[in-house]
Amino acid sequence: VLTALLLTLSLASAGTMAGAKTKNGFTYKITKNQVKIVSCSKNQKRIVIPNKIAGKKVTSLGANVWKKSSKVQTIVLPKYLKTIEKKQADYGWGNIAKKKNVFSTPFTGCSKLKNIKVAKGNKYFCSAKGVLYTKNKKTLLIYPAGRTQKSYTIQGKTTQIGEAAFEYAKYLQKISYGKKLFYISDGAFFASGLRSVELAKNISNVGLYAFAYSTKLQKVTLGDKVEQINTPFIGCTNLKQFKADKKEIGYYAVNDVLYYKDKEKTYMKCYPAAKQEDSYEFPAGVNGGGLCFTNCRYLKKVVYAKDSIMGQDFYECHNLTVVLPDVVVNPATGSESDSYDGKWEPFKNCTNFILQGKKNPFMQACAVSKGFTYSIV
């Protein structure tokens, strides 16, 4: 977790412009004799944030300072800066369905930003050739989205990649890192240009939507130490392949499909969206892993095993026939007889499905609510 002094996460509804003042294009607030920049109207190639405003030290940079800046290429951070906010949006469906990251940074709107520099004497941040790190380089905070290089090597000391650090880095195709990196935060590579990802042996955790909407991503390789990946591949419409060795507990891949096995159950975690096969059949004893089918444009049929447990498994899939497991219940009550209230969403943003299964009032009602066909077999 990033040090609180260096990075403040704020809820989407938090923050207000009440009491703010503007000087030389910077809108700011003063609290306890310290200045927080809340927005900047400057839209020029180089922006230098002053060390002081109104005689007070600039110590904080709010999220979304530059909501949309079409010209800025270099930003120089001030000497006394110690807090950079990243705004946390709702982790529910709304934000991700709009193809927006769950985090935004002060620089999210700077599509041409190439360099973030830090004034001499800053105790909290440093710049490594234009990329922003914490002073000790243990956390990579921001990789400017407008950098045009195709590859980047993370500093050897770095242990984690911060939230939204590489978001919208559309030119970046390859990332390399040292043996100390173990944590990739939520939304870290959102809508990046990565072609392949290797989660090497030292990587243990991959955050929510970490690679979401990286539409050029084709291959993901998982190392032995990956313990947790939280739905990172939504919107990766060209993803074709997972590679991971089979093990007693943990992630593994079979026929390019990603699975996870814990001490009690096995789950299918992700079917590659661009895998060019028209059908998939769950192996016996394997359950839906939640959002395991997203944007699958080639699939025409999915067959659950009779003993599978179905989850909220489909997102933005279309024209599919789904053969249901023998038992599908309302997770809230454990009943097949409930009316469908929409709280459980196994087919989010899906159209033109045919569901096949045993007589099941709950799933039949679900089909009706979605405009699907339900065939009793």
C-alpha positions as CSV (number, residue, x, y, z in Angstrom):
1,V,0.0,0.0,0.0
2,L,1.4,3.4,-0.9
3,T,2.6,5.6,1.9
4,A,-0.2,7.9,3.1
5,L,2.0,11.0,3.0
6,L,2.8,10.5,-0.6
7,L,-0.5,9.4,-2.0
8,T,-4.0,10.3,-0.9
9,L,-6.9,8.4,-2.3
10,S,-10.2,10.3,-2.3
11,L,-13.7,9.0,-3.1
12,A,-15.4,10.3,-6.3
13,S,-17.9,12.4,-4.4
14,A,-15.2,14.0,-2.2
15,G,-13.8,17.4,-2.6
16,T,-15.3,20.9,-3.2
17,M,-14.3,24.2,-4.8
18,A,-15.7,26.1,-1.8
19,G,-13.2,28.7,-0.6
20,A,-10.9,28.2,-3.6
21,K,-8.9,31.1,-5.1
22,T,-7.2,31.5,-8.4
23,K,-3.8,33.0,-9.3
24,N,-1.9,32.8,-12.5
25,G,-4.1,30.0,-13.8
26,F,-3.9,27.8,-10.6
27,T,-7.0,27.4,-8.5
28,Y,-6.0,26.5,-5.0
29,K,-7.2,26.2,-1.4
30,I,-5.2,27.1,1.8
31,T,-5.6,24.8,4.8
32,K,-3.3,25.1,7.9
33,N,-1.1,27.5,6.0
34,Q,-0.5,24.9,3.2
35,V,-1.6,25.2,-0.4
36,K,-3.5,22.5,-2.3
37,I,-3.8,22.9,-6.1
38,V,-7.3,21.8,-7.1
39,S,-7.2,22.8,-10.8
40,C,-5.1,24.5,-13.5
41,S,-6.4,26.3,-16.5
42,K,-3.0,26.6,-18.2
43,N,-2.8,24.7,-21.5
44,Q,0.7,25.1,-22.7
45,K,3.7,22.9,-23.5
46,R,5.5,23.4,-20.2
47,I,3.9,24.1,-16.8
48,V,5.9,24.9,-13.7
49,I,4.0,24.7,-10.4
50,P,5.3,27.3,-8.1
51,N,6.9,26.3,-4.8
52,K,4.7,28.9,-3.0
53,I,1.4,30.6,-3.7
54,A,0.3,33.6,-1.6
55,G,3.4,33.1,0.5
56,K,2.3,29.5,1.5
57,K,4.1,26.3,0.5
58,V,2.4,24.2,-2.2
59,T,2.2,20.8,-0.6
60,S,-0.7,19.0,-2.3
61,L,-1.9,18.3,-5.8
62,G,-5.5,17.3,-6.1
63,A,-6.9,14.7,-8.5
64,N,-8.0,15.8,-11.9
65,V,-6.1,19.1,-11.8
66,W,-5.8,18.9,-15.6
67,K,-9.1,17.4,-16.7
68,K,-8.3,18.0,-20.3
69,S,-5.1,19.5,-21.5
70,S,-4.3,19.1,-25.2
71,K,-0.9,20.9,-25.2
72,V,0.9,20.2,-22.0
73,Q,4.1,18.1,-22.4
74,T,6.2,18.8,-19.4
75,I,5.0,19.5,-15.8
76,V,7.5,20.5,-13.0
77,L,6.3,19.7,-9.5
78,P,7.2,22.0,-6.6
79,K,9.8,21.6,-4.0
80,Y,7.5,21.2,-1.0
81,L,5.0,18.8,-2.6
82,K,4.3,15.8,-0.5
83,T,0.8,14.7,-1.5
84,I,-0.5,13.6,-4.9
85,E,-4.2,12.6,-4.9
86,K,-5.6,9.8,-6.9
87,K,-9.4,9.9,-7.1
88,Q,-11.2,6.6,-6.5
89,A,-14.4,6.1,-8.4
90,D,-17.1,3.6,-7.8
91,Y,-15.8,0.0,-8.0
92,G,-19.2,-1.1,-9.3
93,W,-20.3,-1.5,-12.9
94,G,-21.0,2.1,-13.8
95,N,-17.4,3.4,-14.2
96,I,-16.0,0.3,-15.9
97,A,-19.0,0.0,-18.3
98,K,-18.2,3.6,-19.4
99,K,-14.6,2.4,-20.1
100,K,-13.3,4.8,-17.5
101,N,-10.6,3.8,-15.0
102,V,-11.5,3.3,-11.3
103,F,-8.8,5.8,-10.5
104,S,-7.9,9.2,-11.9
105,T,-4.8,11.2,-11.3
106,P,-3.9,14.9,-11.5
107,F,-2.5,14.1,-15.0
108,T,-5.3,11.9,-16.4
109,G,-6.4,14.5,-18.9
110,C,-2.9,15.2,-20.2
111,S,-2.8,13.0,-23.3
112,K,0.4,14.5,-24.7
113,L,2.3,14.6,-21.4
114,K,5.8,13.3,-21.9
115,N,7.8,14.4,-18.8
116,I,7.1,14.9,-15.1
117,K,9.9,16.7,-13.4
118,V,10.5,17.4,-9.7
119,A,12.0,20.6,-8.3
120,K,15.4,20.2,-6.6
121,G,15.1,19.5,-2.9
122,N,11.8,17.7,-2.9
123,K,11.8,15.0,-0.1
124,Y,9.0,12.9,-1.3
125,F,9.2,12.4,-5.1
126,C,11.8,12.0,-7.8
127,S,11.8,11.9,-11.6
128,A,13.6,9.2,-13.5
129,K,14.0,10.6,-17.0
130,G,10.5,12.0,-16.9
131,V,8.7,9.2,-15.0
132,L,7.5,9.9,-11.5
133,Y,8.5,7.8,-8.6
134,T,8.5,8.1,-4.8
135,K,11.7,9.4,-3.5
136,N,13.1,6.0,-2.7
137,K,11.9,4.7,-6.1
138,K,10.0,1.8,-4.4
139,T,6.8,2.9,-6.1
140,L,6.3,4.0,-9.7
141,L,3.5,6.6,-9.5
142,I,3.0,8.1,-13.0
143,Y,4.2,7.1,-16.4
144,P,3.2,10.1,-18.7
145,A,0.6,8.9,-21.2
146,G,2.1,10.9,-24.1
147,R,5.5,9.2,-24.1
148,T,6.0,7.6,-27.5
149,Q,8.6,5.0,-26.7
150,K,7.5,1.4,-27.3
151,S,9.2,-0.1,-24.2
152,Y,10.1,0.9,-20.7
153,T,12.2,-0.7,-18.0
154,I,11.0,0.0,-14.4
155,Q,13.7,0.9,-11.9
156,G,15.3,-2.0,-10.1
157,K,14.4,-0.8,-6.6
158,T,10.7,-0.6,-7.4
159,T,8.4,-3.0,-5.5
160,Q,5.0,-1.8,-6.7
161,I,3.3,0.0,-9.6
162,G,0.8,2.6,-8.3
163,E,-2.9,3.0,-9.2
164,A,-3.4,4.2,-12.8
165,A,0.3,4.6,-13.2
166,F,0.4,3.6,-16.9
167,E,-3.2,4.5,-17.8
168,Y,-3.7,5.5,-21.4
169,A,0.0,4.9,-22.3
170,K,-1.1,3.9,-25.8
171,Y,2.4,3.8,-27.3
172,L,3.8,1.5,-24.7
173,Q,4.1,-2.1,-26.1
174,K,6.4,-3.8,-23.6
175,I,7.3,-3.4,-20.0
176,S,10.3,-4.8,-18.1
177,Y,11.1,-4.8,-14.4
178,G,13.4,-6.1,-11.8
179,K,13.2,-8.9,-9.3
180,K,11.8,-6.8,-6.5
181,L,8.5,-5.8,-8.1
182,F,5.7,-7.8,-6.6
183,Y,2.5,-5.6,-6.7
184,I,0.6,-4.2,-9.6
185,S,-2.2,-1.8,-8.3
186,D,-5.8,-1.3,-9.5
187,G,-6.1,0.2,-13.0
188,A,-2.3,0.3,-13.4
189,F,-2.2,-0.3,-17.1
190,F,-5.8,0.7,-18.0
191,A,-6.2,1.3,-21.7
192,S,-2.4,0.9,-22.4
193,G,-0.8,-0.3,-25.6
194,L,0.8,-3.4,-24.1
195,R,1.0,-6.4,-26.5
196,S,2.0,-9.0,-24.0
197,V,2.4,-9.2,-20.2
198,E,4.7,-11.5,-18.2
199,L,3.8,-11.7,-14.6
200,A,7.2,-13.1,-13.6
201,K,8.0,-15.2,-10.6
202,N,8.2,-12.3,-8.2
203,I,4.7,-10.8,-9.0
204,S,2.2,-11.9,-6.3
205,N,-0.8,-9.5,-6.7
206,V,-2.5,-7.9,-9.7
207,G,-5.2,-5.3,-8.9
208,L,-8.7,-4.8,-10.1
209,Y,-9.0,-3.9,-13.8
210,A,-5.2,-3.6,-13.9
211,F,-5.0,-4.2,-17.7
212,A,-8.7,-3.4,-18.6
213,Y,-9.3,-2.0,-22.1
214,S,-5.8,-2.7,-23.2
215,T,-7.1,-3.6,-26.6
216,K,-3.7,-4.6,-28.1
217,L,-2.9,-7.1,-25.4
218,Q,-2.7,-10.6,-26.8
219,K,-0.8,-12.9,-24.4
220,V,-0.4,-13.1,-20.6
221,T,2.1,-15.3,-18.8
222,L,1.7,-16.0,-15.1
223,G,4.5,-16.9,-12.8
224,D,4.3,-19.3,-9.9
225,K,3.9,-16.7,-7.2
226,V,0.8,-15.0,-8.5
227,E,-1.6,-15.3,-5.6
228,Q,-4.4,-12.9,-6.6
229,I,-5.6,-11.2,-9.8
230,N,-8.8,-9.2,-9.6
231,T,-10.7,-9.1,-12.9
232,P,-7.9,-7.3,-14.7
233,F,-8.7,-8.2,-18.4
234,I,-12.2,-6.7,-19.1
235,G,-12.1,-5.0,-22.5
236,C,-9.0,-6.8,-23.7
237,T,-10.6,-7.6,-26.9
238,N,-7.6,-9.0,-28.7
239,L,-6.5,-11.3,-25.8
240,K,-5.8,-14.8,-27.2
241,Q,-3.7,-16.7,-24.8
242,F,-2.8,-17.4,-21.1
243,K,0.2,-19.4,-20.1
244,A,0.7,-20.7,-16.6
245,D,2.1,-24.0,-15.3
246,K,-0.4,-26.3,-13.6
247,K,0.0,-26.6,-9.8
248,E,-1.8,-28.0,-6.8
249,I,-3.1,-24.6,-5.7
250,G,-3.1,-21.4,-7.7
251,Y,-3.5,-20.2,-11.3
252,Y,-2.9,-22.4,-14.3
253,A,-3.8,-22.4,-18.0
254,V,-5.1,-25.2,-20.2
255,N,-5.7,-24.7,-23.9
256,D,-5.0,-20.9,-23.4
257,V,-7.8,-20.6,-20.8
258,L,-7.0,-19.4,-17.3
259,Y,-8.1,-21.4,-14.2
260,Y,-7.7,-21.1,-10.4
261,K,-7.6,-23.9,-7.9
262,D,-7.9,-23.4,-4.2
263,K,-8.0,-26.0,-1.4
264,E,-11.7,-26.8,-2.1
265,K,-12.8,-25.7,-5.6
266,T,-11.6,-24.9,-9.1
267,Y,-12.7,-21.9,-11.1
268,M,-12.5,-20.9,-14.7
269,K,-11.2,-17.3,-14.3
270,C,-10.8,-16.0,-17.8
271,Y,-11.6,-17.1,-21.3
272,P,-9.5,-15.0,-23.8
273,A,-11.8,-12.7,-25.7
274,A,-10.1,-13.3,-29.1
275,K,-9.6,-17.0,-28.7
276,Q,-10.8,-18.3,-32.1
277,E,-13.0,-21.2,-31.1
278,D,-16.7,-21.2,-31.2
279,S,-17.4,-23.4,-28.1
280,Y,-16.2,-23.9,-24.6
281,E,-17.2,-26.7,-22.2
282,F,-16.5,-26.5,-18.5
283,P,-14.6,-29.5,-17.2
284,A,-16.4,-31.5,-14.5
285,G,-16.0,-29.9,-11.1
286,V,-15.0,-26.5,-12.5
287,N,-17.1,-23.4,-11.6
288,G,-17.6,-20.0,-13.1
289,G,-15.1,-17.6,-11.8
290,G,-17.1,-14.4,-12.3
291,L,-16.6,-12.2,-15.3
292,C,-14.8,-15.1,-16.9
293,F,-16.4,-14.4,-20.3
294,T,-16.0,-10.8,-21.4
295,N,-16.2,-9.5,-25.0
296,C,-15.9,-13.0,-26.4
297,R,-16.7,-12.4,-30.1
298,Y,-15.9,-15.8,-31.5
299,L,-17.8,-18.0,-29.0
300,K,-21.2,-19.3,-30.0
301,K,-21.8,-21.9,-27.3
302,V,-20.8,-22.4,-23.6
303,V,-21.6,-25.6,-21.8
304,Y,-21.4,-25.7,-18.0
305,A,-20.7,-29.0,-16.3
306,K,-23.7,-30.5,-14.6
307,D,-22.1,-29.9,-11.2
308,S,-20.7,-26.4,-12.0
309,I,-21.6,-23.4,-9.8
310,M,-22.5,-20.5,-12.1
311,G,-21.4,-17.0,-11.2
312,Q,-21.8,-13.5,-12.6
313,D,-19.8,-14.8,-15.6
314,F,-20.8,-13.0,-18.8
315,Y,-20.1,-9.4,-19.7
316,E,-20.7,-7.8,-23.1
317,C,-21.1,-11.1,-24.9
318,H,-23.7,-11.6,-27.7
319,N,-25.4,-14.3,-29.7
320,L,-24.5,-17.1,-27.4
321,T,-26.2,-20.4,-26.4
322,V,-25.5,-21.3,-22.8
323,V,-26.2,-24.8,-21.4
324,L,-26.8,-24.2,-17.7
325,P,-25.6,-26.5,-14.9
326,D,-28.2,-28.8,-13.3
327,V,-28.7,-26.4,-10.3
328,V,-28.8,-22.6,-10.5
329,V,-30.2,-20.7,-7.5
330,N,-30.7,-17.2,-6.3
331,P,-27.4,-16.6,-4.4
332,A,-29.2,-14.5,-1.8
333,T,-31.7,-17.2,-0.8
334,G,-30.4,-20.5,-2.3
335,S,-33.8,-21.0,-4.0
336,E,-34.7,-21.9,-7.7
337,S,-38.2,-20.6,-7.2
338,D,-37.6,-16.9,-6.6
339,S,-38.6,-14.2,-9.0
340,Y,-35.7,-12.5,-10.6
341,D,-34.9,-9.1,-9.1
342,G,-31.8,-8.2,-11.2
343,K,-29.5,-8.0,-8.2
344,W,-27.5,-11.0,-9.4
345,E,-26.2,-10.3,-12.9
346,P,-24.9,-13.3,-14.7
347,F,-25.4,-11.7,-18.2
348,K,-24.4,-8.0,-17.8
349,N,-24.8,-6.0,-21.0
350,C,-25.4,-9.2,-23.0
351,T,-27.8,-9.7,-25.9
352,N,-29.5,-12.4,-27.9
353,F,-28.7,-15.4,-25.6
354,I,-30.4,-18.8,-25.7
355,L,-30.4,-20.5,-22.3
356,Q,-30.9,-24.2,-22.1
357,G,-31.5,-26.1,-18.9
358,K,-33.9,-27.8,-16.5
359,K,-37.1,-26.2,-15.4
360,N,-35.9,-23.4,-13.2
361,P,-38.3,-20.5,-12.4
362,F,-35.5,-18.3,-11.2
363,M,-33.4,-18.6,-14.4
364,Q,-36.5,-18.6,-16.6
365,A,-37.5,-15.2,-15.0
366,C,-33.9,-14.0,-15.6
367,A,-34.2,-14.9,-19.3
368,V,-37.5,-13.1,-19.6
369,S,-36.0,-10.0,-18.0
370,K,-33.2,-10.0,-20.5
371,G,-35.2,-10.8,-23.6
372,F,-33.5,-14.2,-23.9
373,T,-34.9,-17.5,-25.1
374,Y,-35.1,-20.3,-22.4
375,S,-35.4,-23.8,-23.6
376,I,-36.2,-26.6,-21.1
377,V,-34.1,-29.7,-21.9
